[in-house]
């Protein structure tokens, strides 16, 4: 396990065992051995769950999945406690199997309702620990340059140098390398939507390209394997006049930041421009695009030039 995952596991298990053993004080006749058995089984169950989740970094676990796992872990802990509490307190009257069944059925059902002040807060604790464990880790690349120089020419070189290897979120200093597998984008994304013929990752609102506030997104067609690498981000700037206004503002900003465009291919349509403006350097490009698709739509693309997405 990673150090952060290990710490969260220890904290989560400690709180669960502490609260659980406090609850077991309601059964003073329960032998200490049974308390040890209950704690050991819970420790193993939580360890297995945390180990599995920690080793499946590329698998998508949304908040609802993690909430379900958290509730199941909490209920499992209570079920184990009910079984062994029933065995420990009923052995003088029942055999092991009968006592265990009484712990599984009537005692557990009774506890779901009347022990809710214990298992529901523990489920919340589990959820918080799992969320923090699966939360996107900030990918700190020692090679990216930030903050930028105040000298305009040096800053331009620094930004192009960063872009050769990935995209930097300047507000959080998270760096996403190009050719990261699509399956790993979940740890960067604020939201993910699978719909129809595509999957969209919404990476959130971040400052890129010297302070431009961009709603960074990545799109993958359904027929592309999730293990394949992504090569480009895009942002929808808007449609019609609003999109065109942002298109023009970005053209001015990017020209000042990156220099004159490498290519300009524009045509006039009803006082609006459609086509493409591209700034290219090395293996990467930054481009502004305007197309007609039921309306005039404008986008910003940042990524590798020769990689298909």
C-alpha positions as MATLAB code, in Angstrom:
seq = 'XXXXXXXXXXXXXXXXXXXXXXXXXXXXXXXXXXXXXXXXXXXXXXXXXXXXXXXXXXXXXXXXXXXXXXXXXXXXXXXXXXXXXXXXXXXXXXXXXXXXXXXXXXXXXXXXXXXXXXXXXXXXXXXXXXXXXXXXXXXXXXXXXXXXXXXXXXXXXXXXXXXXXXXXXXXXXXXXXXXXXXXXXXXXXXXXXXXXXXXXXXXXXXXXXXXXXXXXXXXXXXXXXXXXXXXXXXXXXXXXXXXXXXXXXXXXXXXXXXXXXXXXXXXXXXXXXXXXXXXXXXXXXXXXXXXXXXXXXXXXXXXXXXXXX';
ca = [
       0.000    0.000    0.000;
       1.034    3.595   -0.559;
       1.830    5.514    2.608;
      -1.325    7.639    2.348;
      -3.503    4.564    1.830;
      -1.830    2.808    4.767;
      -2.432    5.785    7.073;
      -6.086    5.998    6.029;
      -6.489    2.246    6.555;
      -5.016    2.442   10.076;
      -7.204    5.455   10.962;
     -10.341    3.811    9.572;
      -9.767    0.464   11.321;
      -8.809    2.167   14.585;
     -12.036    4.205   14.670;
     -14.144    1.170   13.717;
     -12.573   -1.061   16.359;
     -12.734    1.665   18.994;
     -16.428    2.390   18.435;
     -17.220   -1.307   17.968;
     -15.568   -2.349   21.220;
     -17.292    0.493   23.050;
     -20.597   -0.859   21.732;
     -19.673   -4.359   22.903;
     -19.455   -3.031   26.458;
     -23.248   -3.472   26.478;
     -22.427   -7.205   26.753;
     -20.174   -7.390   29.830;
     -20.578  -11.186   29.951;
     -18.877  -11.530   26.526;
     -15.513  -13.249   26.921;
     -12.427  -11.245   25.922;
     -11.464  -13.930   23.390;
     -14.568  -13.186   21.309;
     -13.722   -9.486   21.258;
     -10.301  -10.389   19.853;
     -11.855  -12.650   17.192;
     -14.334   -9.941   16.140;
     -11.568   -7.314   15.918;
      -9.303   -9.658   13.932;
     -11.979  -10.532   11.358;
     -12.874   -6.856   10.904;
      -9.188   -5.986   10.523;
      -8.772   -8.653    7.798;
     -11.961   -7.606    5.977;
     -11.005   -3.917    5.933;
      -7.428   -4.772    4.968;
      -8.668   -6.827    2.015;
     -10.992   -4.042    0.840;
      -8.371   -1.301    1.160;
      -5.700   -3.436   -0.520;
      -8.008   -4.221   -3.451;
      -9.046   -0.591   -3.940;
      -5.478    0.647   -3.575;
      -4.211   -1.777   -6.242;
      -6.975   -0.943   -8.736;
      -5.953    2.645   -9.476;
      -7.136    2.451  -13.073;
     -10.600    1.184  -12.228;
     -13.329    3.753  -11.908;
     -14.864    3.953   -8.426;
     -17.451    6.716   -8.272;
     -18.812    8.178   -5.071;
     -21.863    5.899   -5.130;
     -19.696    2.784   -5.452;
     -17.496    3.920   -2.591;
     -20.585    4.749   -0.513;
     -21.928    1.238   -1.152;
     -18.617   -0.353   -0.180;
     -18.509    1.797    2.972;
     -21.999    0.721    4.032;
     -21.259   -2.965    3.322;
     -18.058   -2.815    5.379;
     -19.902   -1.226    8.278;
     -22.754   -3.750    8.117;
     -20.298   -6.639    7.760;
     -18.507   -5.521   10.913;
     -21.807   -5.386   12.755;
     -22.811   -8.825   11.409;
     -19.540  -10.352   12.664;
     -20.089   -8.718   16.043;
     -23.655  -10.052   16.197;
     -22.603  -13.621   15.321;
     -19.802  -13.890   17.858;
     -21.668  -11.949   20.530;
     -24.538  -14.398   20.177;
     -22.148  -17.364   20.310;
     -20.307  -15.976   23.310;
     -23.428  -15.225   25.336;
     -25.635  -18.197   24.323;
     -23.221  -21.146   24.425;
     -24.423  -22.216   27.859;
     -27.938  -22.567   26.359;
     -27.332  -23.297   22.636;
     -24.732  -25.031   20.519;
     -22.362  -23.021   18.291;
     -24.467  -23.335   15.119;
     -27.749  -22.390   16.796;
     -26.160  -19.467   18.640;
     -24.508  -18.278   15.421;
     -27.794  -18.406   13.497;
     -29.505  -16.409   16.211;
     -26.765  -13.810   15.822;
     -27.166  -13.710   12.038;
     -30.937  -13.455   11.947;
     -32.775  -11.870   14.891;
     -29.858  -10.055   16.519;
     -28.493   -8.634   13.242;
     -31.921   -7.509   12.008;
     -32.584   -5.950   15.403;
     -29.182   -4.212   15.313;
     -29.685   -2.688   11.851;
     -32.394   -0.498   13.354;
     -31.429   -0.052   16.980;
     -27.652    0.054   16.512;
     -27.878    2.619   13.699;
     -26.219    5.287   15.938;
     -23.103    3.083   15.688;
     -22.991    1.603   12.182;
     -24.173    4.673   10.238;
     -21.420    7.010   11.601;
     -18.896    4.216   10.963;
     -20.137    3.945    7.361;
     -19.533    7.685    7.010;
     -16.014    7.290    8.432;
     -15.372    4.464    5.946;
     -16.649    6.612    3.068;
     -14.429    9.567    3.982;
     -11.354    7.321    4.227;
     -12.084    5.623    0.897;
     -12.790    8.926   -0.851;
      -9.474   10.341    0.287;
      -7.668    7.150   -0.688;
      -9.133    7.132   -4.210;
      -8.987   10.894   -4.606;
      -6.871   12.012   -7.529;
      -3.312   12.361   -6.445;
      -1.488   15.460   -7.531;
       0.935   14.336  -10.185;
       3.975   16.465   -9.500;
       6.401   16.329  -12.402;
       9.845   17.613  -11.316;
      10.503   18.828  -14.861;
       7.674   21.318  -15.297;
       8.477   24.992  -14.966;
       6.412   27.200  -12.675;
       6.115   30.034  -11.801;
       6.996   31.521  -15.149;
       9.559   34.202  -15.792;
       8.426   37.814  -15.960;
      10.463   38.140  -19.154;
       8.072   37.657  -22.083;
      10.445   35.681  -24.311;
      11.639   33.407  -21.511;
       8.048   32.796  -20.404;
       7.105   31.780  -23.942;
       9.933   29.209  -24.018;
       8.959   27.895  -20.577;
       5.322   27.375  -21.575;
       6.289   25.604  -24.802;
       8.732   23.436  -22.857;
       5.996   22.392  -20.425;
       3.609   21.651  -23.275;
       6.061   19.241  -24.909;
       5.397   16.729  -22.126;
       1.971   17.587  -20.725;
      -0.567   20.118  -19.514;
      -0.009   22.078  -16.303;
      -2.870   23.248  -14.110;
      -1.215   26.394  -12.804;
      -3.685   26.952   -9.945;
      -3.099   23.517   -8.380;
       0.278   22.668   -9.958;
      -1.082   19.336  -11.150;
       0.723   18.166  -14.263;
      -0.929   15.647  -16.615;
       1.549   14.042  -19.011;
       0.485   13.470  -22.608;
      -0.085    9.797  -23.475;
      -1.480    9.032  -20.032;
      -3.940    6.109  -20.509;
      -7.593    7.118  -20.621;
      -8.226    4.718  -17.750;
      -6.058    6.896  -15.471;
      -7.970   10.110  -16.154;
     -10.536    9.261  -13.466;
      -8.094   10.327  -10.758;
      -7.828   13.790  -12.321;
     -11.483   14.233  -13.240;
     -14.157   16.067  -11.266;
     -16.815   14.283  -13.286;
     -17.089   11.571  -15.919;
     -19.985   10.875  -18.279;
     -20.410    7.755  -20.389;
     -23.075    8.397  -22.987;
     -23.846    7.029  -26.417;
     -20.726    6.690  -28.519;
     -18.306    8.546  -26.224;
     -16.892    9.111  -22.764;
     -16.189   12.617  -21.473;
     -13.883   13.466  -18.604;
     -14.421   16.915  -17.079;
     -11.174   17.872  -15.367;
     -12.600   21.020  -13.800;
     -11.989   24.735  -14.090;
      -8.251   25.386  -14.043;
      -5.770   28.043  -15.029;
      -3.652   27.021  -18.000;
      -1.448   28.883  -20.490;
      -0.439   31.688  -18.124;
      -3.693   32.237  -16.273;
      -6.402   31.404  -18.808;
      -9.336   29.894  -16.871;
     -10.306   26.843  -18.873;
     -12.921   24.154  -18.341;
     -10.560   21.370  -19.347;
     -12.066   18.261  -20.889;
     -11.032   15.029  -22.600;
     -13.215   12.953  -24.903;
     -12.813    9.297  -25.965;
     -14.861    7.529  -28.626;
     -16.499    4.304  -27.497;
     -14.477    2.120  -29.895;
     -11.130    3.273  -28.419;
      -9.711    1.025  -25.698;
      -9.416    2.680  -22.271;
      -5.814    1.479  -22.043;
      -4.901    3.631  -25.046;
      -3.236    7.002  -24.290;
      -4.927   10.361  -24.559;
      -3.192   13.101  -26.527;
      -5.382   16.191  -26.400;
      -7.650   18.308  -24.228;
     -10.422   20.536  -25.489;
     -12.784   23.206  -24.254;
     -16.075   24.303  -25.765;
     -15.862   28.100  -25.917;
     -19.462   28.683  -26.906;
     -21.700   29.112  -29.935;
     -22.562   31.953  -32.270;
     -21.600   35.453  -31.132;
     -20.675   34.513  -27.557;
     -18.376   31.732  -28.701;
     -16.898   33.912  -31.441;
     -16.162   36.708  -28.943;
     -14.229   34.290  -26.734;
     -12.520   32.916  -29.841;
     -11.271   36.422  -30.719;
     -10.167   37.185  -27.148;
      -8.191   33.946  -26.998;
      -6.620   34.663  -30.379;
      -5.216   37.928  -28.993;
      -4.032   36.325  -25.747;
      -2.401   33.318  -27.409;
      -0.679   35.465  -30.017;
       0.791   37.617  -27.274;
       1.769   34.545  -25.250;
       2.948   32.088  -27.915;
       3.832   34.337  -30.837;
       2.268   34.628  -34.276;
       0.126   31.648  -35.313;
       1.791   28.906  -37.336;
      -1.231   28.707  -39.609;
      -4.500   30.569  -40.096;
      -7.299   29.106  -42.200;
     -10.430   31.187  -41.749;
     -13.496   31.998  -43.840;
     -16.094   34.677  -43.188;
     -19.718   33.695  -42.576;
     -22.198   36.412  -41.594;
     -19.586   38.512  -39.773;
     -18.261   35.425  -37.973;
     -15.070   33.486  -38.728;
     -15.014   29.733  -39.207;
     -11.903   27.641  -39.599;
      -8.729   27.063  -37.643;
      -5.894   29.040  -36.027;
      -2.923   26.997  -34.855;
       0.203   27.652  -32.823;
       2.699   24.841  -33.238;
       5.998   24.076  -31.542;
       7.857   20.774  -31.581;
       5.354   17.938  -31.213;
       2.525   19.977  -29.697;
       0.000   22.508  -30.883;
      -2.538   24.908  -29.454;
      -5.439   25.653  -31.770;
      -8.686   27.558  -31.971;
     -11.411   26.048  -34.106;
     -14.745   27.279  -35.429;
     -17.129   24.913  -37.229;
     -20.740   24.883  -38.333;
     -22.663   22.076  -36.632;
     -26.309   23.112  -36.392;
     -24.772   26.401  -35.210;
     -21.385   28.136  -35.280;
     -19.374   26.450  -32.510;
     -15.922   27.331  -31.189;
     -13.353   25.224  -29.323;
      -9.853   25.366  -27.887;
      -7.572   22.346  -28.384;
      -4.254   21.695  -26.646;
      -2.195   18.565  -27.256;
       0.065   16.475  -29.437;
      -0.084   17.115  -33.185;
       0.489   13.662  -34.574;
      -1.522   11.540  -32.162;
      -5.054   10.506  -33.019;
      -7.550   10.586  -30.182;
];
